Amino acid sequence: MKHMARPATVARRGPPAAVFRKEIEAAEADGVHRNDMTLRLTLSDVTALKRDRDLPVADISFTGGVMRFLGVKVEQGGVAESALDRGT
């Protein structure tokens, strides 16, 4: 009988809010404007971001049908792994 390989587990980087706050701040320090950035998030990371009780309410906005985190546009789903697109 063959043993099936276990699927690889992906190590969590921490709460999406903390991870992407650092990435946004690093990009901004490199001269990238927040309006040029896009957060491309998995649906699970979007849910985690929306449910993060430690996140200040002012850090997320929903205006004109667009979700923003720290002023950066969020695209929900359609990616296998969440990432910050610096727009460069």
Biopython code that builds the backbone (N, CA, C, O; Angstrom):
import numpy as np
from Bio.PDB.StructureBuilder import StructureBuilder

atoms = [
    (1, "MET", "N", (0.839, -1.179, 0.000)),
    (1, "MET", "CA", (0.000, 0.000, 0.000)),
    (1, "MET", "C", (0.888, 1.247, 0.000)),
    (1, "MET", "O", (1.803, 1.379, 0.814)),
    (2, "LYS", "N", (0.602, 2.138, -0.913)),
    (2, "LYS", "CA", (1.374, 3.379, -0.993)),
    (2, "LYS", "C", (0.854, 4.381, 0.018)),
    (2, "LYS", "O", (-0.347, 4.493, 0.260)),
    (3, "HIS", "N", (1.791, 5.102, 0.595)),
    (3, "HIS", "CA", (1.400, 6.180, 1.504)),
    (3, "HIS", "C", (1.265, 7.461, 0.707)),
    (3, "HIS", "O", (2.119, 7.786, -0.118)),
    (4, "MET", "N", (0.203, 8.174, 0.954)),
    (4, "MET", "CA", (-0.003, 9.447, 0.265)),
    (4, "MET", "C", (0.825, 10.515, 0.948)),
    (4, "MET", "O", (0.915, 10.564, 2.175)),
    (5, "ALA", "N", (1.416, 11.355, 0.151)),
    (5, "ALA", "CA", (2.201, 12.453, 0.701)),
    (5, "ALA", "C", (1.263, 13.461, 1.350)),
    (5, "ALA", "O", (0.187, 13.762, 0.833)),
    (6, "ARG", "N", (1.690, 13.961, 2.468)),
    (6, "ARG", "CA", (0.893, 14.997, 3.124)),
    (6, "ARG", "C", (1.081, 16.308, 2.385)),
    (6, "ARG", "O", (2.179, 16.606, 1.915)),
    (7, "PRO", "N", (0.021, 17.092, 2.277)),
    (7, "PRO", "CA", (0.173, 18.385, 1.607)),
    (7, "PRO", "C", (1.104, 19.283, 2.413)),
    (7, "PRO", "O", (1.127, 19.251, 3.644)),
    (8, "ALA", "N", (1.858, 20.072, 1.688)),
    (8, "ALA", "CA", (2.768, 21.006, 2.355)),
    (8, "ALA", "C", (1.958, 22.028, 3.136)),
    (8, "ALA", "O", (0.923, 22.501, 2.669)),
    (9, "THR", "N", (2.427, 22.358, 4.308)),
    (9, "THR", "CA", (1.745, 23.381, 5.094)),
    (9, "THR", "C", (2.496, 24.695, 4.936)),
    (9, "THR", "O", (3.726, 24.737, 4.939)),
    (10, "VAL", "N", (1.742, 25.737, 4.801)),
    (10, "VAL", "CA", (2.318, 27.058, 4.637)),
    (10, "VAL", "C", (2.370, 27.723, 6.010)),
    (10, "VAL", "O", (1.363, 27.802, 6.714)),
    (11, "ALA", "N", (3.533, 28.189, 6.371)),
    (11, "ALA", "CA", (3.676, 28.858, 7.661)),
    (11, "ALA", "C", (2.970, 30.204, 7.622)),
    (11, "ALA", "O", (3.158, 30.978, 6.683)),
    (12, "ARG", "N", (2.170, 30.483, 8.619)),
    (12, "ARG", "CA", (1.481, 31.773, 8.696)),
    (12, "ARG", "C", (2.496, 32.853, 9.025)),
    (12, "ARG", "O", (3.373, 32.668, 9.870)),
    (13, "ARG", "N", (2.366, 33.954, 8.361)),
    (13, "ARG", "CA", (3.271, 35.073, 8.573)),
    (13, "ARG", "C", (2.800, 35.962, 9.706)),
    (13, "ARG", "O", (3.508, 36.887, 10.104)),
    (14, "GLY", "N", (1.643, 35.703, 10.218)),
    (14, "GLY", "CA", (1.053, 36.556, 11.238)),
    (14, "GLY", "C", (-0.242, 37.130, 10.706)),
    (14, "GLY", "O", (-0.620, 36.857, 9.567)),
    (15, "PRO", "N", (-0.932, 37.928, 11.521)),
    (15, "PRO", "CA", (-2.193, 38.523, 11.060)),
    (15, "PRO", "C", (-1.954, 39.393, 9.821)),
    (15, "PRO", "O", (-0.975, 40.137, 9.769)),
    (16, "PRO", "N", (-2.847, 39.302, 8.820)),
    (16, "PRO", "CA", (-2.666, 40.093, 7.602)),
    (16, "PRO", "C", (-2.478, 41.586, 7.875)),
    (16, "PRO", "O", (-1.699, 42.244, 7.186)),
    (17, "ALA", "N", (-3.178, 42.122, 8.864)),
    (17, "ALA", "CA", (-3.054, 43.556, 9.150)),
    (17, "ALA", "C", (-1.622, 43.915, 9.522)),
    (17, "ALA", "O", (-1.087, 44.909, 9.031)),
    (18, "ALA", "N", (-1.000, 43.125, 10.379)),
    (18, "ALA", "CA", (0.374, 43.401, 10.809)),
    (18, "ALA", "C", (1.361, 43.213, 9.667)),
    (18, "ALA", "O", (2.267, 44.024, 9.478)),
    (19, "VAL", "N", (1.179, 42.138, 8.907)),
    (19, "VAL", "CA", (2.087, 41.838, 7.795)),
    (19, "VAL", "C", (2.035, 42.941, 6.743)),
    (19, "VAL", "O", (3.072, 43.455, 6.323)),
    (20, "PHE", "N", (0.832, 43.300, 6.321)),
    (20, "PHE", "CA", (0.714, 44.267, 5.238)),
    (20, "PHE", "C", (0.930, 45.702, 5.687)),
    (20, "PHE", "O", (1.288, 46.549, 4.869)),
    (21, "ARG", "N", (0.725, 45.994, 6.947)),
    (21, "ARG", "CA", (1.080, 47.327, 7.461)),
    (21, "ARG", "C", (2.583, 47.539, 7.259)),
    (21, "ARG", "O", (3.005, 48.586, 6.767)),
    (22, "LYS", "N", (3.385, 46.544, 7.638)),
    (22, "LYS", "CA", (4.845, 46.640, 7.475)),
    (22, "LYS", "C", (5.233, 46.770, 6.011)),
    (22, "LYS", "O", (6.097, 47.574, 5.662)),
    (23, "GLU", "N", (4.591, 45.974, 5.149)),
    (23, "GLU", "CA", (4.919, 46.029, 3.721)),
    (23, "GLU", "C", (4.536, 47.370, 3.100)),
    (23, "GLU", "O", (5.281, 47.909, 2.281)),
    (24, "ILE", "N", (3.380, 47.912, 3.483)),
    (24, "ILE", "CA", (2.946, 49.213, 2.970)),
    (24, "ILE", "C", (3.907, 50.306, 3.439)),
    (24, "ILE", "O", (4.311, 51.165, 2.654)),
    (25, "GLU", "N", (4.266, 50.267, 4.712)),
    (25, "GLU", "CA", (5.195, 51.273, 5.240)),
    (25, "GLU", "C", (6.561, 51.173, 4.568)),
    (25, "GLU", "O", (7.188, 52.197, 4.297)),
    (26, "ALA", "N", (7.031, 49.954, 4.294)),
    (26, "ALA", "CA", (8.320, 49.763, 3.621)),
    (26, "ALA", "C", (8.267, 50.301, 2.190)),
    (26, "ALA", "O", (9.210, 50.942, 1.728)),
    (27, "ALA", "N", (7.163, 50.039, 1.496)),
    (27, "ALA", "CA", (7.007, 50.534, 0.130)),
    (27, "ALA", "C", (6.965, 52.060, 0.119)),
    (27, "ALA", "O", (7.566, 52.706, -0.740)),
    (28, "GLU", "N", (6.249, 52.616, 1.079)),
    (28, "GLU", "CA", (6.168, 54.078, 1.181)),
    (28, "GLU", "C", (7.544, 54.675, 1.467)),
    (28, "GLU", "O", (7.892, 55.719, 0.916)),
    (29, "ALA", "N", (8.328, 54.018, 2.324)),
    (29, "ALA", "CA", (9.687, 54.480, 2.632)),
    (29, "ALA", "C", (10.574, 54.420, 1.389)),
    (29, "ALA", "O", (11.533, 55.182, 1.269)),
    (30, "ASP", "N", (10.246, 53.503, 0.458)),
    (30, "ASP", "CA", (10.984, 53.395, -0.801)),
    (30, "ASP", "C", (10.495, 54.387, -1.846)),
    (30, "ASP", "O", (10.990, 54.392, -2.973)),
    (31, "GLY", "N", (9.522, 55.233, -1.484)),
    (31, "GLY", "CA", (9.043, 56.269, -2.383)),
    (31, "GLY", "C", (7.792, 55.926, -3.169)),
    (31, "GLY", "O", (7.405, 56.680, -4.062)),
    (32, "VAL", "N", (7.148, 54.802, -2.860)),
    (32, "VAL", "CA", (5.930, 54.410, -3.564)),
    (32, "VAL", "C", (4.733, 55.062, -2.867)),
    (32, "VAL", "O", (4.602, 54.989, -1.645)),
    (33, "HIS", "N", (3.870, 55.695, -3.649)),
    (33, "HIS", "CA", (2.680, 56.334, -3.094)),
    (33, "HIS", "C", (1.587, 55.293, -2.857)),
    (33, "HIS", "O", (1.435, 54.353, -3.637)),
    (34, "ARG", "N", (0.840, 55.466, -1.788)),
    (34, "ARG", "CA", (-0.218, 54.499, -1.454)),
    (34, "ARG", "C", (-1.261, 54.386, -2.555)),
    (34, "ARG", "O", (-1.846, 53.319, -2.737)),
    (35, "ASN", "N", (-1.506, 55.456, -3.286)),
    (35, "ASN", "CA", (-2.477, 55.402, -4.387)),
    (35, "ASN", "C", (-2.003, 54.506, -5.521)),
    (35, "ASN", "O", (-2.817, 54.041, -6.320)),
    (36, "ASP", "N", (-0.691, 54.255, -5.607)),
    (36, "ASP", "CA", (-0.140, 53.403, -6.657)),
    (36, "ASP", "C", (-0.104, 51.929, -6.243)),
    (36, "ASP", "O", (0.104, 51.056, -7.087)),
    (37, "MET", "N", (-0.304, 51.647, -4.960)),
    (37, "MET", "CA", (-0.242, 50.278, -4.444)),
    (37, "MET", "C", (-1.604, 49.603, -4.523)),
    (37, "MET", "O", (-2.647, 50.257, -4.510)),
    (38, "THR", "N", (-1.568, 48.271, -4.606)),
    (38, "THR", "CA", (-2.787, 47.459, -4.542)),
    (38, "THR", "C", (-2.490, 46.231, -3.697)),
    (38, "THR", "O", (-1.495, 45.540, -3.917)),
    (39, "LEU", "N", (-3.354, 45.965, -2.737)),
    (39, "LEU", "CA", (-3.249, 44.740, -1.953)),
    (39, "LEU", "C", (-4.109, 43.690, -2.640)),
    (39, "LEU", "O", (-5.324, 43.854, -2.751)),
    (40, "ARG", "N", (-3.490, 42.624, -3.097)),
    (40, "ARG", "CA", (-4.207, 41.519, -3.727)),
    (40, "ARG", "C", (-4.276, 40.406, -2.681)),
    (40, "ARG", "O", (-3.296, 39.704, -2.430)),
    (41, "LEU", "N", (-5.459, 40.264, -2.080)),
    (41, "LEU", "CA", (-5.609, 39.362, -0.942)),
    (41, "LEU", "C", (-6.457, 38.137, -1.265)),
    (41, "LEU", "O", (-7.408, 38.205, -2.043)),
    (42, "THR", "N", (-6.085, 37.009, -0.645)),
    (42, "THR", "CA", (-6.925, 35.814, -0.712)),
    (42, "THR", "C", (-8.206, 36.137, 0.049)),
    (42, "THR", "O", (-8.234, 37.044, 0.881)),
    (43, "LEU", "N", (-9.252, 35.395, -0.241)),
    (43, "LEU", "CA", (-10.511, 35.633, 0.462)),
    (43, "LEU", "C", (-10.365, 35.385, 1.959)),
    (43, "LEU", "O", (-10.999, 36.073, 2.760)),
    (44, "SER", "N", (-9.545, 34.417, 2.349)),
    (44, "SER", "CA", (-9.358, 34.154, 3.785)),
    (44, "SER", "C", (-8.637, 35.314, 4.464)),
    (44, "SER", "O", (-8.947, 35.643, 5.609)),
    (45, "ASP", "N", (-7.671, 35.946, 3.771)),
    (45, "ASP", "CA", (-7.001, 37.101, 4.365)),
    (45, "ASP", "C", (-7.923, 38.317, 4.439)),
    (45, "ASP", "O", (-7.827, 39.111, 5.375)),
    (46, "VAL", "N", (-8.819, 38.467, 3.454)),
    (46, "VAL", "CA", (-9.807, 39.557, 3.507)),
    (46, "VAL", "C", (-10.697, 39.367, 4.732)),
    (46, "VAL", "O", (-10.951, 40.313, 5.479)),
    (47, "THR", "N", (-11.169, 38.136, 4.930)),
    (47, "THR", "CA", (-12.013, 37.843, 6.080)),
    (47, "THR", "C", (-11.269, 38.105, 7.383)),
    (47, "THR", "O", (-11.821, 38.707, 8.304)),
    (48, "ALA", "N", (-10.016, 37.655, 7.466)),
    (48, "ALA", "CA", (-9.214, 37.876, 8.675)),
    (48, "ALA", "C", (-9.016, 39.367, 8.941)),
    (48, "ALA", "O", (-9.072, 39.806, 10.089)),
    (49, "LEU", "N", (-8.788, 40.136, 7.892)),
    (49, "LEU", "CA", (-8.601, 41.578, 8.035)),
    (49, "LEU", "C", (-9.877, 42.239, 8.555)),
    (49, "LEU", "O", (-9.826, 43.087, 9.446)),
    (50, "LYS", "N", (-11.018, 41.845, 7.993)),
    (50, "LYS", "CA", (-12.299, 42.427, 8.411)),
    (50, "LYS", "C", (-12.659, 42.058, 9.846)),
    (50, "LYS", "O", (-13.340, 42.825, 10.528)),
    (51, "ARG", "N", (-12.214, 40.900, 10.310)),
    (51, "ARG", "CA", (-12.580, 40.421, 11.648)),
    (51, "ARG", "C", (-11.526, 40.708, 12.715)),
    (51, "ARG", "O", (-11.715, 40.345, 13.876)),
    (52, "ASP", "N", (-10.442, 41.341, 12.351)),
    (52, "ASP", "CA", (-9.345, 41.608, 13.290)),
    (52, "ASP", "C", (-9.801, 42.621, 14.343)),
    (52, "ASP", "O", (-9.979, 43.801, 14.044)),
    (53, "ARG", "N", (-9.986, 42.153, 15.563)),
    (53, "ARG", "CA", (-10.491, 43.019, 16.637)),
    (53, "ARG", "C", (-9.456, 44.019, 17.129)),
    (53, "ARG", "O", (-9.809, 45.004, 17.777)),
    (54, "ASP", "N", (-8.183, 43.780, 16.831)),
    (54, "ASP", "CA", (-7.120, 44.694, 17.254)),
    (54, "ASP", "C", (-6.875, 45.813, 16.252)),
    (54, "ASP", "O", (-6.098, 46.731, 16.516)),
    (55, "LEU", "N", (-7.531, 45.737, 15.113)),
    (55, "LEU", "CA", (-7.339, 46.714, 14.051)),
    (55, "LEU", "C", (-8.207, 47.950, 14.292)),
    (55, "LEU", "O", (-9.424, 47.832, 14.440)),
    (56, "PRO", "N", (-7.588, 49.136, 14.334)),
    (56, "PRO", "CA", (-8.401, 50.347, 14.488)),
    (56, "PRO", "C", (-9.390, 50.494, 13.326)),
    (56, "PRO", "O", (-9.048, 50.239, 12.172)),
    (57, "VAL", "N", (-10.593, 50.900, 13.643)),
    (57, "VAL", "CA", (-11.654, 51.053, 12.640)),
    (57, "VAL", "C", (-11.206, 51.980, 11.511)),
    (57, "VAL", "O", (-11.579, 51.770, 10.357)),
    (58, "ALA", "N", (-10.426, 52.984, 11.825)),
    (58, "ALA", "CA", (-9.985, 53.955, 10.826)),
    (58, "ALA", "C", (-9.032, 53.358, 9.787)),
    (58, "ALA", "O", (-8.796, 53.973, 8.748)),
    (59, "ASP", "N", (-8.479, 52.166, 10.054)),
    (59, "ASP", "CA", (-7.514, 51.559, 9.123)),
    (59, "ASP", "C", (-8.169, 50.926, 7.901)),
    (59, "ASP", "O", (-7.507, 50.711, 6.886)),
    (60, "ILE", "N", (-9.474, 50.625, 7.991)),
    (60, "ILE", "CA", (-10.193, 50.028, 6.858)),
    (60, "ILE", "C", (-11.331, 50.964, 6.465)),
    (60, "ILE", "O", (-12.040, 51.499, 7.316)),
    (61, "SER", "N", (-11.487, 51.148, 5.156)),
    (61, "SER", "CA", (-12.619, 51.945, 4.686)),
    (61, "SER", "C", (-13.289, 51.227, 3.522)),
    (61, "SER", "O", (-12.663, 50.450, 2.801)),
    (62, "PHE", "N", (-14.563, 51.505, 3.360)),
    (62, "PHE", "CA", (-15.365, 50.958, 2.271)),
    (62, "PHE", "C", (-16.127, 52.133, 1.661)),
    (62, "PHE", "O", (-17.204, 52.492, 2.136)),
    (63, "THR", "N", (-15.568, 52.726, 0.614)),
    (63, "THR", "CA", (-16.245, 53.842, -0.043)),
    (63, "THR", "C", (-16.294, 53.584, -1.537)),
    (63, "THR", "O", (-15.328, 53.113, -2.138)),
    (64, "GLY", "N", (-17.431, 53.900, -2.119)),
    (64, "GLY", "CA", (-17.600, 53.721, -3.559)),
    (64, "GLY", "C", (-17.432, 52.279, -3.998)),
    (64, "GLY", "O", (-17.022, 52.020, -5.130)),
    (65, "GLY", "N", (-17.744, 51.331, -3.113)),
    (65, "GLY", "CA", (-17.618, 49.922, -3.458)),
    (65, "GLY", "C", (-16.190, 49.400, -3.441)),
    (65, "GLY", "O", (-15.927, 48.285, -3.890)),
    (66, "VAL", "N", (-15.259, 50.214, -2.918)),
    (66, "VAL", "CA", (-13.853, 49.818, -2.875)),
    (66, "VAL", "C", (-13.397, 49.704, -1.424)),
    (66, "VAL", "O", (-13.565, 50.627, -0.627)),
    (67, "MET", "N", (-12.816, 48.546, -1.101)),
    (67, "MET", "CA", (-12.229, 48.365, 0.233)),
    (67, "MET", "C", (-10.801, 48.895, 0.193)),
    (67, "MET", "O", (-10.064, 48.657, -0.764)),
    (68, "ARG", "N", (-10.423, 49.612, 1.240)),
    (68, "ARG", "CA", (-9.050, 50.106, 1.367)),
    (68, "ARG", "C", (-8.531, 49.770, 2.754)),
    (68, "ARG", "O", (-9.263, 49.827, 3.742)),
    (69, "PHE", "N", (-7.245, 49.417, 2.806)),
    (69, "PHE", "CA", (-6.556, 49.192, 4.067)),
    (69, "PHE", "C", (-5.408, 50.178, 4.120)),
    (69, "PHE", "O", (-4.518, 50.145, 3.270)),
    (70, "LEU", "N", (-5.420, 51.056, 5.110)),
    (70, "LEU", "CA", (-4.415, 52.116, 5.260)),
    (70, "LEU", "C", (-4.312, 52.965, 3.999)),
    (70, "LEU", "O", (-3.235, 53.445, 3.646)),
    (71, "GLY", "N", (-5.445, 53.143, 3.325)),
    (71, "GLY", "CA", (-5.478, 53.956, 2.115)),
    (71, "GLY", "C", (-5.089, 53.227, 0.844)),
    (71, "GLY", "O", (-5.081, 53.823, -0.233)),
    (72, "VAL", "N", (-4.764, 51.932, 0.954)),
    (72, "VAL", "CA", (-4.357, 51.134, -0.202)),
    (72, "VAL", "C", (-5.546, 50.299, -0.675)),
    (72, "VAL", "O", (-6.195, 49.623, 0.123)),
    (73, "LYS", "N", (-5.825, 50.351, -1.973)),
    (73, "LYS", "CA", (-6.935, 49.597, -2.557)),
    (73, "LYS", "C", (-6.712, 48.103, -2.344)),
    (73, "LYS", "O", (-5.602, 47.596, -2.504)),
    (74, "VAL", "N", (-7.803, 47.402, -1.977)),
    (74, "VAL", "CA", (-7.758, 45.952, -1.760)),
    (74, "VAL", "C", (-8.548, 45.267, -2.869)),
    (74, "VAL", "O", (-9.711, 45.593, -3.105)),
    (75, "GLU", "N", (-7.909, 44.315, -3.546)),
    (75, "GLU", "CA", (-8.595, 43.445, -4.496)),
    (75, "GLU", "C", (-8.797, 42.114, -3.794)),
    (75, "GLU", "O", (-7.851, 41.513, -3.285)),
    (76, "GLN", "N", (-10.042, 41.662, -3.773)),
    (76, "GLN", "CA", (-10.412, 40.481, -2.992)),
    (76, "GLN", "C", (-10.495, 39.233, -3.861)),
    (76, "GLN", "O", (-11.231, 39.195, -4.847)),
    (77, "GLY", "N", (-9.724, 38.206, -3.480)),
    (77, "GLY", "CA", (-9.784, 36.917, -4.154)),
    (77, "GLY", "C", (-9.038, 36.900, -5.475)),
    (77, "GLY", "O", (-8.472, 37.900, -5.914)),
    (78, "GLY", "N", (-9.059, 35.716, -6.098)),
    (78, "GLY", "CA", (-8.420, 35.570, -7.400)),
    (78, "GLY", "C", (-6.918, 35.355, -7.336)),
    (78, "GLY", "O", (-6.255, 35.323, -8.372)),
    (79, "VAL", "N", (-6.365, 35.208, -6.125)),
    (79, "VAL", "CA", (-4.930, 34.957, -5.969)),
    (79, "VAL", "C", (-4.735, 33.775, -5.036)),
    (79, "VAL", "O", (-5.543, 33.534, -4.140)),
    (80, "ALA", "N", (-3.650, 33.039, -5.260)),
    (80, "ALA", "CA", (-3.341, 31.891, -4.405)),
    (80, "ALA", "C", (-2.652, 32.330, -3.118)),
    (80, "ALA", "O", (-2.743, 31.656, -2.092)),
    (81, "GLU", "N", (-1.963, 33.465, -3.184)),
    (81, "GLU", "CA", (-1.257, 33.990, -2.015)),
    (81, "GLU", "C", (-1.395, 35.505, -2.006)),
    (81, "GLU", "O", (-1.265, 36.154, -3.044)),
    (82, "SER", "N", (-1.655, 36.057, -0.846)),
    (82, "SER", "CA", (-1.803, 37.503, -0.724)),
    (82, "SER", "C", (-0.468, 38.202, -0.940)),
    (82, "SER", "O", (0.588, 37.701, -0.556)),
    (83, "ALA", "N", (-0.544, 39.376, -1.567)),
    (83, "ALA", "CA", (0.685, 40.126, -1.852)),
    (83, "ALA", "C", (0.364, 41.600, -2.033)),
    (83, "ALA", "O", (-0.748, 41.971, -2.408)),
    (84, "LEU", "N", (1.359, 42.430, -1.759)),
    (84, "LEU", "CA", (1.257, 43.866, -2.030)),
    (84, "LEU", "C", (1.873, 44.140, -3.374)),
    (84, "LEU", "O", (3.047, 43.848, -3.600)),
    (85, "ASP", "N", (1.083, 44.704, -4.275)),
    (85, "ASP", "CA", (1.572, 45.130, -5.595)),
    (85, "ASP", "C", (1.958, 46.593, -5.431)),
    (85, "ASP", "O", (1.112, 47.440, -5.144)),
    (86, "ARG", "N", (3.222, 46.879, -5.613)),
    (86, "ARG", "CA", (3.726, 48.247, -5.444)),
    (86, "ARG", "C", (3.402, 49.140, -6.629)),
    (86, "ARG", "O", (3.633, 50.348, -6.573)),
    (87, "GLY", "N", (2.875, 48.571, -7.692)),
    (87, "GLY", "CA", (2.490, 49.382, -8.858)),
    (87, "GLY", "C", (3.672, 49.809, -9.696)),
    (87, "GLY", "O", (3.556, 50.726, -10.509)),
    (88, "THR", "N", (4.807, 49.158, -9.513)),
    (88, "THR", "CA", (5.998, 49.531, -10.302)),
    (88, "THR", "C", (6.296, 48.503, -11.346)),
    (88, "THR", "O", (7.258, 48.650, -12.100)),
]
sb = StructureBuilder()
sb.init_structure("model")
sb.init_model(0)
sb.init_chain("A")
sb.init_seg("    ")
for serial, (resi, resn, name, xyz) in enumerate(atoms, 1):
    if name == "N":
        sb.init_residue(resn, " ", resi, " ")
    sb.init_atom(name, np.array(xyz, "f"), 0.0, 1.0, " ", f" {name:<3s}", serial, name[0])
structure = sb.get_structure()
